[in-house]
Amino acid sequence: MILDNVNYPDDLKKLNLDEKIILAKEIREKIINTVSNTGGHLASNLGVVELTIAIHSVFNAPLDKIVWDVGHQTYVHKILTGRKNKLDTLRKLNGISGFPKASESIYDSFNTGHSSTSISVALGMARSRDIKGENNKVIAVIGDGALTGGMALEALNDVGSSNTNMIVILNDNEMSISKNVGGISMMLSKLRTKSVYVKINTKGKRAIKKVPFIGNKIVKLVQNGKRGIKQLVIPKMYFEDIGFKYIGPVDGHNIENLEKILNICKEQDGPILLHVLTKKGKGYKPAEENPDIFHSTSKFDVTTGKKLSTSTKDYSKVFGDKLVSLAKNNKKIVAITAAMKDGTGLSKFAKKYPKRFFDVGIAEQHAVGLAAGLAKSGLIPVLPIYSSFIQRAYDQLIHDVAMQNLPVIICADRAGLVGNDGETHQGMFDLAFTNLIPNFVVMAPKDFNELEAMLEYAVSLNRPVLIRYPRGGEDMTFESCDEIKLGKAEILRKGNDITIFTIGKMVSKGIELSNILESNGINCTVINSRFIKPFDEKVLLENNKKLIVSIEDGMITGGLGSQLESLVISNNLNCNVEKFGYPDEFIKHGSIKEIEKLYGLDVESIAESILQSLKMNSIKTLKK
């Protein structure tokens, strides 16, 4: 295999075209086989094989800086930059990351994981190069979906007016996770017609010129009139208007042409935008036919493309089904997504109520601003976003929603630990940062039934709400669900020795923990906090024990543990608070079970810590 002898870009540069074409096929096979066993982002990586080969053939990384937008499409890049033999550790604990990571390799110029950041970062690197008098190239690789993000458009505007030498490669596969929507997508569709137009135009010229005597005259006559017609077909180039030299669209699967064009781009001055057309899922039929499903996938059977484990029910689906049910009787309910219709469970709503559904593309700030406008006008917008992406719209939550106390319902999907995607996708901060915002109600359900009840309650509340819930299914189904009342916790068990406060998915751990402790002679009160804000201070005062324990699936700082500790101090309660959650650091990738064990958040570790704490407290009491 040619891939056996390719470990770094210098090895790649020694290959001829035919060998690179074979290499592309071998890389695809390796990625398909690896991701089928590890899970990960498949379709996006299959779509950039030839493009990545061409980039590393022409440029000289790590001297030349390549900034990958989002970064989920960098498996090919990792294979070609010394990590080929580590690919089977992809997204595993202590293995290689599914995204660029500067601490992992000098070839990863910048850590990425969220959309629309690459052009800004690349411009910073290019300006730094110029200030220091260096001569390397800087390349940003961004997808057409990411181009809908406001940050990308802001950066394009700055680059275009800067006359800075850098290259933006627009990888256009007509997809983000769900199919792209909006004006940028429409513009790119028109630009794609240019390549079709040119092909037809060239073939037509050749045919007419073959007509004896009058062929060339006809061509000239047509050329004089066609310029006006052409303007009707092809819009004025947006990228050229803002200061870029636009090249494209070009075939993103033709290595020879890509290398020729990249070499041309390399020699140009000023900002260049190379528009490359690729096919998401290229080379693997199931991914080509279902690029959204294979955008990010769990383990699957390579032969059939079917996932090896499927869940019939998860939090996203429960949310989506309940919203459809509520919308049937409440015409004010509308739903918004930031290019995540399928991932957040809104597919059924979009189909059932298309006039009340809005996909704004990868534009979380705009999504929240739009929701605020809808709410101010009397509607009830519901906006599910992955927890780690809500961070991108923090100002809008404060300024546009909370300050006016508008009934916008934010549903933080994938809240808490998500596992293998690592630091950029762990939903660690939503409890802490919404807890700081006036007027917001912040709650988390213990199971599917409580999620449905909370969503129904939020719709009736007429104020800003955040409901957070984890990725996947429920850990435990509870027999009952008390009526949801504002700021009211739920007492699940009564005991005399310690009180366990928990919230969301960690409520099931609280019950398991109480079982272990009770087998050691310690009786527990277990409280489902439900609300972080407003917090049920009364239930704390009425269940004040010598030890208060908090368990949460998020940062301790600013979350449930901090809330309890603050109330214990302000009420002069004579008790200790032991907090279990995540510390003030970014949580690396690995399976959820592995990460919980690593941070002492599995039930056994929590029980051991509490038993030790109680033993020490008993010794201190005896000494007194």
Protein Blocks (a to p, Z undefined) as FASTA:
>chain_A
ZZlmpmbfklmmmpcfklmmmmmmmmmmmmmmmmmmnopafklmmmmmmmmmmmmmmmcc
fkbccddehjlmmmmmmmmnoplmmmmmgoiahiacfbdcfklomklmbdcfbehklmmm
mmmmmmmmmmnopabdcdddddfklmmpmklmmmmmmmmmnopacddddddehiakbcce
djklmmmmmmmmmmmmmmmmmmmmmmmmmpghjlmmmmmmmmmmmmmmmmmmmccdfklm
nopaceddddfkbmklmmmmmmmmmmpgcjddddddddehihiaklmmmmmlmmpccddd
fklopafbdcfbdfklmmmmmmmmmmmmmmkbccddehilmmnopmmmmmmmmmlccceb
jafklmmmmmmmmmmnopacdddddfklmmmmmmmmmmmmmmnopacddddehiajebjn
ommlocfklmmmmmmpghiacdddfbfklmmmmmmmmmmnopacdddddehidfbdcfbd
cdddehiacdfbdcfkbccddehjllmmmmmmmmmmmmnopacddddekpabdcdfklmm
mmccfbdcddddddfehplmlmmmmmmmmnopacdddddddddddddeddfklmmmmnop
afklmmmmmmmmmmmmmmmmmmZZ
